[in-house]
Structure formats: structure tokens, C-alpha cells
Amino acid sequence: MAAVICGSLAFDTIMTFEGRFADQILPDQLHILNVSFLVPGLRRDFGGCAGNIAYSLNALGGHALPMATVGSDGDAYVERLRSLGISTEFVRQVDETFTAQAMIMNDRDNNQITAFHPGAMQQAHITRIAAREDIRIGIIAPDGRDAMLQHAEQFKAAGIPFVFDPGQGLPMFDGKELAHFVDLASWVVVNDYEGKMLSQRTGWSLGEISERVRGLVVTLAAEGCEVWTQGEREHVPAVTPAAVVEPTGCGDAWRGALLYGLEKEWPLARCAALGNQLGALKIAQRGPQNYTVDRTALGL
């Protein structure tokens, strides 16, 4: 069975600042912020939420169907997906625009500053979701605003259960729109900060949100995650990584594991535990799609 992964395909330019942002940014001078960071380390990776989640799910043995849009410079990304055995059936290429680009700077404490150019992602809504026997589950990850709104409606109309994972796209939506996403979705995934914003904008507590869906997960980075089911909270502890090298893509690796478990109808806490294992694998490697998965070691 397959999982439709709605989100971005992007090129990530990742820079490493060897100091700490906190030592360079003066809180009382934010109104005239003008800083420059020397970044000795720089590289370019394949990234974007749809690509990263698809990579994780594929590595676990799942069938990923990324639904995303690339620009005129996207040939290399399409070929990479095919080389990994990931379907490009729902990957559309559009001319006269660039593929989405993320410029990510990490400091020595793994804090990040990111600038994101959406490019072709803004046209992601032109690809539609329809019911199909082999499609068992889906996810709405950060994407173009219109695409997120329309794809959520299309999943619901097609009878395909899906995860609402607004991520950095959450601020694009007001309380009414976010409440509607929750009511359409089967599961909701947010990090701690996004969870607070979602609660504030909808007026619902995390417990109340969890009562409107099959389950809610709040990821807590190094602290693991909280799984909410029908108003009840359960903590799923983190997995200690072999090394802490780079956080970019950890959340997406986690989400690929979530989809793998949900498609197999595992309890939500078990899905989250596998996600924590994938996050630990990813953070020990540079780049969002450069880690390897030993399915036997994971007990799969």
C-alpha cells in the first residue's frame, strides 16, 4: 500500500557557523539588526519535506508517493528520486520558476536560521488527489498555501485518512482555517512551539484537539514526544543518537516512520517510538537524506 506525501521538494543550502547565534545577536538591538556570520562549512543537499519524508518511508520499506512540484532546475531531483526507487508519478515540473530553495544556517548548539524561497512549490495545488485502491494514507506537510487547503479537502473527499503536519506553514492560516484542517484530518503532528500556536489560534487545548482526531503528537526534540489520544497524554522517550551532527531533516525522518507505522495500523505510541529511532539515525549524519536504515536492527 502507498502513502501520498504532500509537501515540498527543495534544494537545501546548508551552512555551518562555528559560534553561537546568542553571542552575536543583542536582544536589545533587534530593531536595528544587522549581523553577518562567517560560515566555513557550506554544501547543497536534496531536501524539502516531501522528499525527506519519502526518503525515510522508502528506507523503511514503505511505498512513498511524493506529491510536489519542481521548477526548471529540478531534473536532478527527479532523477535522484527515481534512482532511490521512489515514484515520481505525482511530481510535476513547471517552467519559468526555480525549485524551492532553503538556505539553512546552523550554529554550534544546533540552532537554525532559515530563509526559504518557495518557487515552484507555489503551484503545488495543480496536482489533485483522488481515491485509488493502493493509496492507504496521506500527509499534508508544509507546502503552498492553496495546495495545503485543497489537498486536505481532496483527501477527505477521497476517504483517505491523513496526517495534518503544518510545520513552518502554520502561521499562514488563521484559527478558523486551522480548526477546519483538524476536523478534516485523522492525525495531527506539531512540535512544541507549533502546538502552542495551534492551541492559541483554534482556542482548543491539546487535549481537546486530540479528542477531534484519532491522535495528536507533539514532538519535543531531544525530549522525545508526547502522544495524545482522546484527551490522554503519554510520553514517548527519545532515543540517544550515536552522535549529534546536524538536525536538518530529523522531523521529516520521524514523520516517514510515523506513516510507516500508521499504514500498518500500529498504536500511535509505537509509531512515535519508531520515529524517535529514525530521528536519532538522521541527526548523526549530515544532510536530510544521507543516513542509512538497517531494518533488521529496528526489528522490522
Secondary structure per residue as TSV (DSSP state, phi and psi in degrees):
chain	resnum	aa	ss	phi	psi
A	1	M	-	360.0	154.7
A	2	A	E	-114.6	157.6
A	3	A	E	-122.2	123.7
A	4	V	E	-84.0	125.8
A	5	I	E	-114.8	100.4
A	6	C	E	-87.9	124.5
A	7	G	S	170.6	-162.3
A	8	S	-	-96.7	150.0
A	9	L	-	-109.2	126.9
A	10	A	E	-144.5	155.6
A	11	F	E	-94.3	127.9
A	12	D	E	-102.9	120.0
A	13	T	E	-97.4	112.6
A	14	I	E	-110.8	124.7
A	15	M	E	-117.7	146.3
A	16	T	E	-115.9	117.2
A	17	F	-	-97.5	124.4
A	18	E	S	-80.1	-8.3
A	19	G	S	-99.4	-155.5
A	20	R	-	-119.4	133.3
A	21	F	H	-56.9	-38.7
A	22	A	H	-61.2	-25.4
A	23	D	H	-83.5	-12.6
A	24	Q	H	-107.8	-20.1
A	25	I	-	-107.2	119.7
A	26	L	-	-89.9	115.8
A	27	P	G	-55.2	-35.3
A	28	D	G	-83.7	2.7
A	29	Q	G	-119.9	18.9
A	30	L	G	-63.1	-25.2
A	31	H	G	-72.5	-13.5
A	32	I	G	-130.3	40.9
A	33	L	-	-60.8	126.3
A	34	N	-	-153.1	91.5
A	35	V	-	-125.6	156.1
A	36	S	-	-136.4	135.3
A	37	F	-	-117.5	130.1
A	38	L	-	-81.0	123.2
A	39	V	-	-122.3	89.8
A	40	P	S	-61.2	-31.5
A	41	G	E	-98.6	129.9
A	42	L	E	-150.9	135.8
A	43	R	E	-154.1	169.3
A	44	R	E	-121.7	129.1
A	45	D	E	-125.1	160.9
A	46	F	E	-78.4	132.2
A	47	G	E	-150.3	-147.5
A	48	G	-	88.2	143.6
A	49	C	H	-58.8	-45.3
A	50	A	H	-64.0	-43.1
A	51	G	H	-65.3	-42.8
A	52	N	H	-68.1	-42.6
A	53	I	H	-65.9	-41.8
A	54	A	H	-61.2	-40.5
A	55	Y	H	-59.7	-46.1
A	56	S	H	-63.5	-50.0
A	57	L	H	-62.6	-42.3
A	58	N	H	-62.6	-41.5
A	59	A	H	-64.5	-28.1
A	60	L	T	-82.1	-8.6
A	61	G	T	101.5	8.2
A	62	G	-	-83.2	175.1
A	63	H	E	-112.6	101.0
A	64	A	E	-92.6	135.3
A	65	L	E	-121.8	82.7
A	66	P	E	-64.1	134.4
A	67	M	E	-115.3	104.3
A	68	A	E	-157.0	171.0
A	69	T	E	-127.1	132.6
A	70	V	E	-116.0	163.1
A	71	G	-	-95.2	-165.5
A	72	S	T	-63.9	-18.9
A	73	D	T	-97.5	16.3
A	74	G	-	-93.7	4.3
A	75	D	H	-56.8	-42.9
A	76	A	H	-63.2	-36.1
A	77	Y	H	-69.6	-42.7
A	78	V	H	-60.3	-43.9
A	79	E	H	-65.3	-36.3
A	80	R	H	-62.8	-45.7
A	81	L	H	-57.6	-44.9
A	82	R	H	-64.2	-37.3
A	83	S	H	-66.1	-26.1
A	84	L	T	-86.3	-4.3
A	85	G	T	81.3	19.5
A	86	I	-	-96.1	129.6
A	87	S	-	-62.6	139.4
A	88	T	-	-112.3	21.2
A	89	E	T	-54.9	-38.5
A	90	F	T	-106.9	18.7
A	91	V	E	-97.6	119.0
A	92	R	E	-109.4	138.7
A	93	Q	E	-107.8	130.4
A	94	V	-	-120.6	146.9
A	95	D	S	-89.4	170.2
A	96	E	S	62.6	26.7
A	97	T	S	-156.0	158.4
A	98	F	-	-88.1	155.4
A	99	T	-	-63.3	149.3
A	100	A	E	-52.4	144.3
A	101	Q	E	-130.8	131.7
A	102	A	E	-116.4	127.4
A	103	M	E	-106.6	109.9
A	104	I	E	-117.3	127.7
A	105	M	E	-118.6	124.5
A	106	N	E	-106.1	143.8
A	107	D	-	-103.5	-176.6
A	108	R	T	-68.5	-16.1
A	109	D	T	-97.1	11.0
A	110	N	-	66.1	21.3
A	111	N	-	-74.5	154.7
A	112	Q	E	-131.6	144.4
A	113	I	E	-121.1	125.6
A	114	T	E	-127.4	136.7
A	115	A	E	-115.7	135.0
A	116	F	E	-128.8	125.9
A	117	H	E	-104.4	115.6
A	118	P	-	-70.9	-34.1
A	119	G	G	50.4	-126.8
A	120	A	G	-62.2	-21.3
A	121	M	G	-56.9	-27.7
A	122	Q	G	-65.2	-14.4
A	123	Q	G	-107.5	16.3
A	124	A	G	-63.9	-21.5
A	125	H	G	-70.1	-11.8
A	126	I	G	-71.4	-17.2
A	127	T	S	-96.0	129.0
A	128	R	-	-106.8	155.6
A	129	I	-	-101.1	134.9
A	130	A	-	-136.6	156.2
A	131	A	-	-63.0	140.9
A	132	R	-	-154.7	142.5
A	133	E	T	-59.8	-33.9
A	134	D	T	-85.5	-8.7
A	135	I	E	-92.2	114.3
A	136	R	E	-101.9	-26.5
A	137	I	E	-158.5	163.4
A	138	G	E	-148.3	172.9
A	139	I	E	-144.8	137.8
A	140	I	E	-102.1	101.6
A	141	A	-	-99.5	171.1
A	142	P	S	-51.3	131.4
A	143	D	-	-158.4	-171.9
A	144	G	-	-60.7	147.1
A	145	R	H	-56.7	-49.4
A	146	D	H	-62.0	-38.9
A	147	A	H	-63.5	-43.3
A	148	M	H	-63.1	-43.8
A	149	L	H	-64.1	-48.5
A	150	Q	H	-71.9	-40.0
A	151	H	H	-67.5	-33.7
A	152	A	H	-62.1	-44.8
A	153	E	H	-63.2	-39.8
A	154	Q	H	-69.1	-39.6
A	155	F	H	-58.0	-47.2
A	156	K	H	-61.8	-45.5
A	157	A	H	-63.7	-33.4
A	158	A	H	-82.9	-6.0
A	159	G	T	73.0	26.6
A	160	I	-	-101.2	114.4
A	161	P	-	-63.5	142.2
A	162	F	E	-143.9	158.9
A	163	V	E	-94.5	129.9
A	164	F	E	-95.9	113.9
A	165	D	-	-128.8	78.9
A	166	P	-	-68.4	-28.6
A	167	G	G	50.3	-137.2
A	168	Q	G	-69.9	-6.8
A	169	G	G	-83.4	-8.3
A	170	L	G	-56.2	-42.5
A	171	P	G	-62.4	-13.2
A	172	M	G	-70.8	-14.7
A	173	F	S	-117.7	144.1
A	174	D	-	-86.5	178.9
A	175	G	H	-60.2	-40.5
A	176	K	H	-64.5	-42.6
A	177	E	H	-66.7	-41.3
A	178	L	H	-65.9	-38.9
A	179	A	H	-62.0	-37.7
A	180	H	H	-68.5	-40.1
A	181	F	H	-56.5	-47.7
A	182	V	H	-59.2	-43.2
A	183	D	H	-69.1	-25.2
A	184	L	H	-82.1	-31.0
A	185	A	-	-79.0	161.7
A	186	S	S	-96.9	-33.7
A	187	W	E	-138.1	154.1
A	188	V	E	-127.2	135.8
A	189	V	E	-129.2	127.7
A	190	V	E	-143.8	160.8
A	191	N	E	-88.0	179.7
A	192	D	H	-59.5	-46.0
A	193	Y	H	-65.2	-45.1
A	194	E	H	-63.9	-35.4
A	195	G	H	-62.0	-41.2
A	196	K	H	-64.9	-41.5
A	197	M	H	-66.9	-40.6
A	198	L	H	-62.6	-42.8
A	199	S	H	-64.2	-42.8
A	200	Q	H	-63.1	-44.0
A	201	R	H	-76.5	-33.0
A	202	T	H	-87.1	-22.5
A	203	G	-	81.1	8.4
A	204	W	-	-106.1	141.9
A	205	S	-	-73.5	167.5
A	206	L	H	-61.0	-39.4
A	207	G	H	-61.2	-41.5
A	208	E	H	-67.2	-39.0
A	209	I	H	-60.6	-43.5
A	210	S	H	-64.4	-23.8
A	211	E	T	-79.0	-10.7
A	212	R	T	-97.9	-7.9
A	213	V	S	-134.0	178.1
A	214	R	S	-72.1	-28.0
A	215	G	E	-176.2	154.5
A	216	L	E	-127.9	135.7
A	217	V	E	-123.0	132.1
A	218	V	E	-112.9	113.2
A	219	T	E	-82.5	143.1
A	220	L	-	-125.3	28.9
A	221	A	G	54.3	-122.8
A	222	A	G	-67.7	-10.1
A	223	E	G	-93.3	4.2
A	224	G	-	90.1	-132.0
A	225	C	E	-158.5	162.9
A	226	E	E	-109.2	131.2
A	227	V	E	-108.6	122.6
A	228	W	E	-110.8	127.4
A	229	T	E	-135.3	118.2
A	230	Q	T	49.6	45.9
A	231	G	T	84.3	-6.2
A	232	E	E	-101.2	135.5
A	233	R	E	-105.9	138.7
A	234	E	E	-133.8	131.3
A	235	H	E	-90.2	130.6
A	236	V	E	-111.0	112.6
A	237	P	-	-66.8	154.8
A	238	A	-	-71.8	164.6
A	239	V	-	-105.9	130.4
A	240	T	-	-71.9	121.9
A	241	P	-	-77.1	159.9
A	242	A	S	-66.0	-30.3
A	243	A	-	-159.8	155.1
A	244	V	-	-108.4	102.9
A	245	V	-	-109.1	-48.9
A	246	E	-	-161.5	131.5
A	247	P	-	-84.3	-13.8
A	248	T	T	-56.7	121.5
A	249	G	T	93.1	-2.7
A	250	C	H	-62.0	-44.2
A	251	G	H	-62.4	-36.4
A	252	D	H	-71.4	-38.4
A	253	A	H	-59.0	-42.9
A	254	W	H	-58.9	-43.5
A	255	R	H	-69.4	-33.2
A	256	G	H	-61.1	-40.5
A	257	A	H	-66.6	-39.0
A	258	L	H	-57.6	-48.5
A	259	L	H	-61.6	-39.4
A	260	Y	H	-58.6	-48.2
A	261	G	H	-69.0	-41.4
A	262	L	H	-63.8	-38.6
A	263	E	H	-63.2	-29.2
A	264	K	T	-90.6	4.1
A	265	E	T	63.8	34.4
A	266	W	-	-70.8	157.5
A	267	P	-	-60.5	149.2
A	268	L	H	-60.6	-36.7
A	269	A	H	-64.2	-36.3
A	270	R	H	-68.0	-39.8
A	271	C	H	-59.3	-45.0
A	272	A	H	-64.6	-37.6
A	273	A	H	-63.7	-41.7
A	274	L	H	-64.9	-38.2
A	275	G	H	-59.5	-41.5
A	276	N	H	-63.1	-34.9
A	277	Q	H	-66.0	-42.9
A	278	L	H	-67.0	-38.6
A	279	G	H	-61.5	-38.5
A	280	A	H	-67.3	-36.7
A	281	L	H	-64.7	-44.0
A	282	K	H	-67.2	-43.0
A	283	I	H	-66.6	-16.9
A	284	A	T	-84.3	-1.6
A	285	Q	S	-126.7	152.6
A	286	R	S	-81.9	142.2
A	287	G	S	86.1	150.4
A	288	P	T	-78.7	-13.6
A	289	Q	T	-133.4	37.5
A	290	N	-	-118.7	7.2
A	291	Y	-	-93.1	159.5
A	292	T	-	-115.3	152.1
A	293	V	-	-119.3	124.3
A	294	D	-	-99.0	100.1
A	295	R	T	-63.1	-34.4
A	296	T	T	-64.4	-42.8
A	297	A	T	-64.8	-26.4
A	298	L	T	-86.3	-3.2
A	299	G	T	78.7	25.1
A	300	L	-	-100.6	360.0
